[in-house]
Amino acid sequence: MLTAPLALALLQTISPPDSGEVRLRNVRQLTFGGQNAEAYFSADGRQLILQRQEADSGCDQQYVINVDGSGLRRVSSGLGRTTCGYFYAGDRRILYASTEHLGPACPPPADRSQGYVWALYDYDLYTAKADGSDLQRLTTSPGYDAEATLSPDGQTIVFTSLRDGDIDIYTMRVDGTGLRRLTHALGYDGGPFFSHDGRYIVWRRSVLATAQDSADYQALLAQSLVRPSRMEIWVMGADGSDPRQVTHLGGANFAPYFTPDDRAIIFASNHTNPRGRNFDLYLINVDGTGLERVTSYADFDGFPMFSPDGRSLVFASNRNGSVPGETNIFIADWVARP
């Protein structure tokens, strides 16, 4: 792994001019080595919170890094497994999911004997000061509570939970009160984000087209597993009203986020080869028209998020890895009108 000073010295443009990635300019690599993903901006646009796999335990912990690639530091406790960090309270606090209430050990990885599946660990939501101190447990529901993000006004948390027997999306106030369930259809509903005006939520929903699909889904759910290979992007009102499907692409479409003007959605997809792991970033209008490919790297690109000023895009990618399968965080200038 590169040392921090050397890594900073190697910040560089990763996409060659002929890559076809006309929406991205001045692509820079922020992390070097290991598994790094789900990097999300602070409200002031100066920092990112991300999950990074610890070399000793093999479990993800939460880290904060400056947008120039400096100052990488762990802000979670190092206990258990964590996921899905987010800044809130004017960047004075962070929110993330953790299993540390179960003990310090790292939960085992998902059993892949049933194919590619995700484990639904017994996460709860935790909050802490931005430096990781003053850790407080926010939810105590048995099972999966994770994938939490904040409304633009900082007053509402939207998250994914198994508390009612299916994987659905909920909102609550930042103090944990005012719980409201937004989705009700059978299947995995997750990865929610608010639009910048706070009026809508975009998320991913699993495709259960047949009775057998539903039976398979429920059989895995009973084992705290989910198969994420068939998902589409949906949008609904911030109160759960008027849910409507945006993509009809096939494959796994996930990690949606609204563009700065809220007129389109950027997301990751492998729909050109649903059995492969070549995920690229795509744009699509909220009405489902105008699909546009944003990245062209021949492996994984995912977890996009725009900076608060709309000028930058951060994402995770396998590009430029020192070993195959390595995932790092990249940031690029966003070209709104190529």
N, C-alpha and C positions, 0 to 999 in steps of 0.2 A: 504494500500500500504506500502511496506517495505521502511524504510529510506535508504538513499544511503550507509552509512557505513555498516548497517546490510546486505543490498543486496550484497555488495562487499564481505562480509564475507561468504555469502552463495553460491558464485560461485562454481559450482560443476559439476561433470560428470552426465549428465541427461540420456544418453542411457545406459542401462545395457549391460553387455557383451554378453548376448544371444539375443539381439535385432535384429540381422541380419544386422545391419548398419555397415558393414565391411569397408566402405569407410570413415567413420567418427571415429575419436579418440579424446578423451579428450573434449567432448562437454560441453561448458560452457554457462550459461544463463547470458545475459548482462542487460536486463531490467526486472522489476518485477512489474506487475500490469498494467491494462488498455489495450489499443489497440495500438500496435507498429508494424510497417511493413516497407517494402521497405528500408532496410538498405544497403547502398552502400559505399564502401571503398574510402578513400582519396588516392591520388596518392602515398603518402609515406607509406600507409598501417597502419598508426597509429590511424586513426579516422574513424568513420562512420557517415554518415548523414542519418536520418530516419524520417519517419512521425509518429507522436504520437498524439492521440486524446486528446484534452483538456477536462478536466472533467466538466468545467463550460459551455462551448459552444457546446460541442459534435463535434467540427470540428477538422480536422487534422492540425497540425502545424509542422514545421521543427525543428528538434533537432539534435545536434551533441553530440557524445559520444566517449570516448576513447575505444580502442579495449579491454582494460582490464575491462571495465564496469564502469569506473570512469568518472567524469566530465560531466554528462548529463546536457545539457543546451539548451534552445530554441534560435534559430537563425533567425526565421521568425518573422514578426511583431506582430503576434497574431490576426491580422485582417482577416476576411473572412475565406476561406478554402484554404488549400495548398495541394500539392501532388508532388511526384517524385523529390526529391532533388538530387543534384549531385555536386561534387567538380570539379573545373576547375581552369585554370590559375595558375598551380603549387600549388594548394590548398590554394591560396590566396583569391579565390572567390568561391561562391556557386551559383548554378542555380536551380530554382524551379518554379513550376506553382502556381498561386494564383488568387483568385477572389477579392482581396482587392480593385481593381479599381472600383468595383461595390458598395463599402461601407464596413463598419466594421462588418456588421451582417454575421452570418453563414448561407449560403444557405441551404434550407431544404433538407432532405434526399430524395432519389429517391422514387417515388410512387410504392410500391410493390403490388398494386392491380392487376398488369399485370404480376405477377410472379417475378422471380429474375431478376432484371434489374440494370444496372449502369446508373447513371445520367451523362450526358455530360455537366458539368458546363461550364460557360463562363470564362474559365481560360485564362490567358496570362502568358507568361514566364517572370520571373524577375531574376535579378542578384543582388548580394550583396557581400560585403566583408565577409570573413569567420566568423566574429563575428556578422553578420547581419546588420551592418551599410552600408551606401552608397547604399541604395536600388535603383535600376533602372529598369524600365519597358522595356523589350526587344521587345515584340510583342504587336500589337494593333488590331489584326484582330478580328472581332466579332466571338463569339463561342469558341469552344474547341481548345486550344493550350496547350499541356501538354506532359508528358512522355518523357522528354528530357534527353539525355545522350550525351557524348562527344566522339570524335574520339581519338585514342591513342596519336596522336600528339597535341591534344588540340586545333586544329584549326577549327573543324567542329562540329556543333550541329546537332544531328538527333532527330526528335520529331514527335509527332502525332498531326494532325490538321484536323479540319472540315471546313477550309477556302474555299474549292472549292466544298462544298456540300456533300462530303462523308468523311469518316474517313480514312485518308491516312497518309503515312509517307513522311516526307520532310527532307531535309538538308539545312543548311545555315551556313555562317561563324559566328564566335562568336560575331561579331558586328551587326548581323542581316541582312547583305547583302548576295547576292548570293543565294537567295531562289531557291530550286529545288524540284519538286515533284517526288517521286520515285515509288509509287504504284498507280495503276489506276483501278484495278478491283473493282467492287461493293462489299462492305462489310467492316467490321471493320479490319483495319490494325493498329497494335499498339505494344507498348512495345519493341522498337528497341534497339539493342546494337551492337556496332562494334566488330569485331574480334580483337584479340590483335595485329595482323599485319596490321590492318586497311583496309584490302582488301574486307571484307564482312560485311553484316548486317544480324542479325538473328532477327525475329519478330514473332508475333502471328497474324493469319488471321482467321476471322470467316468463317464458312462453310455455303455456300448458295447453297444447292444441287438442289433445285427445284424453280420453279417460285413463289410458295407460300412462301418459305423461303425468297426470295428477297423482296416480297411484305410486309411480316411481318417486315423485317429489316427496310425497308423504312418508314413504318408506325410508328415504334418506333423512328426512327431517326428524324422524323418530330416533335416529342415530346422531343427531346434532350435526348433520352434514347437508350440504346443498351443492348441486351441480350447476355451475355458472355458464354453461356452454351455449345456452339459447336465451338471450335477453334482448329486449328492445327499449328504446328511450320513450318516456312518457312525460307529460306536463299536466299539472293541475293547479287550481287556485290555492293560495296559501292556507285556506281553510279546508282543503280537500275537495272542493267543488269542481265540477266539470273536468274529470280526468279524461285525457285524450292521448292516443298513441301518436308519436311523431315519426318514428322510424319503422319501416317494414322491410328490413334488410336481410334477416336471417343471421345466423352466427351469434357471437357475443358482442353486444354493444353496451358499453358501460362508461363510467366516469364522466357524466355529462356536466357541463357548466355553461351558463349563459354568456354570450358575447357582451361587451360593455354597453351596447345599445339595447340589449334584451330582445333583439329581433331574431337572433339565431342561437344555436347551441353548438358548442364544440364537444366532441366525445371521442372515445377510442373504439375501434371496431376491427374484427377479423372477418367481416362478411364476404370478402373476396375469396377466402379459403377458410371456412368455418372449422375445419379440423386442424388448422395450423396455428402457430403462435405468432404469426406476423401481424401484429396490431399496429394500425396507423391512426393518426388523428384526422377527423373529418369535421366539416361544418355542415349544418343543415338549418334551414329556416324553421321557425317554430310551427309553421303550418305543414311541415314535411316536404317542402319543395327545396330545390337548389342544392342538392348534395354536392359537396366539394371536398376533395382530398387535400389535406394540409401537409402531412409528412409522407416520406417515401422510403424511409429506412427499412431494410429487409428483415427486421426482427421486431422487437417490442417498442412501441411508443404509447404512453398512456398517462392518465392522471393530469390532464391539463387544467390550468387555472390562470385567469387574467389578473394582472396587478390592479390595485384599486384605481389607478389613473388610466387603465386600459392600454397602456403603451407597451407592456411586456407580457409574455406568456411563459409560464414555468411548466415543465412536464418531466416525466421520468422516461428513461430510454436505455436500451441495451447498447446503443451506439458508442463507439470509441472505448469499449471495455478492454481491460487488460487480460481478461479471461472470458470465454463464452458464457453468456447468461448473466454477466454482471450488470446491475442496474444502477444508473447514476441519475442525478438531478441536473437538468439543463434549463437555462433561461435564454430567451431570445426577444429581440425587438419585434413587436407585432406590426405587420403591414396591413392596415385596414383596407387599403385600396391598391392592390398590386398593379 
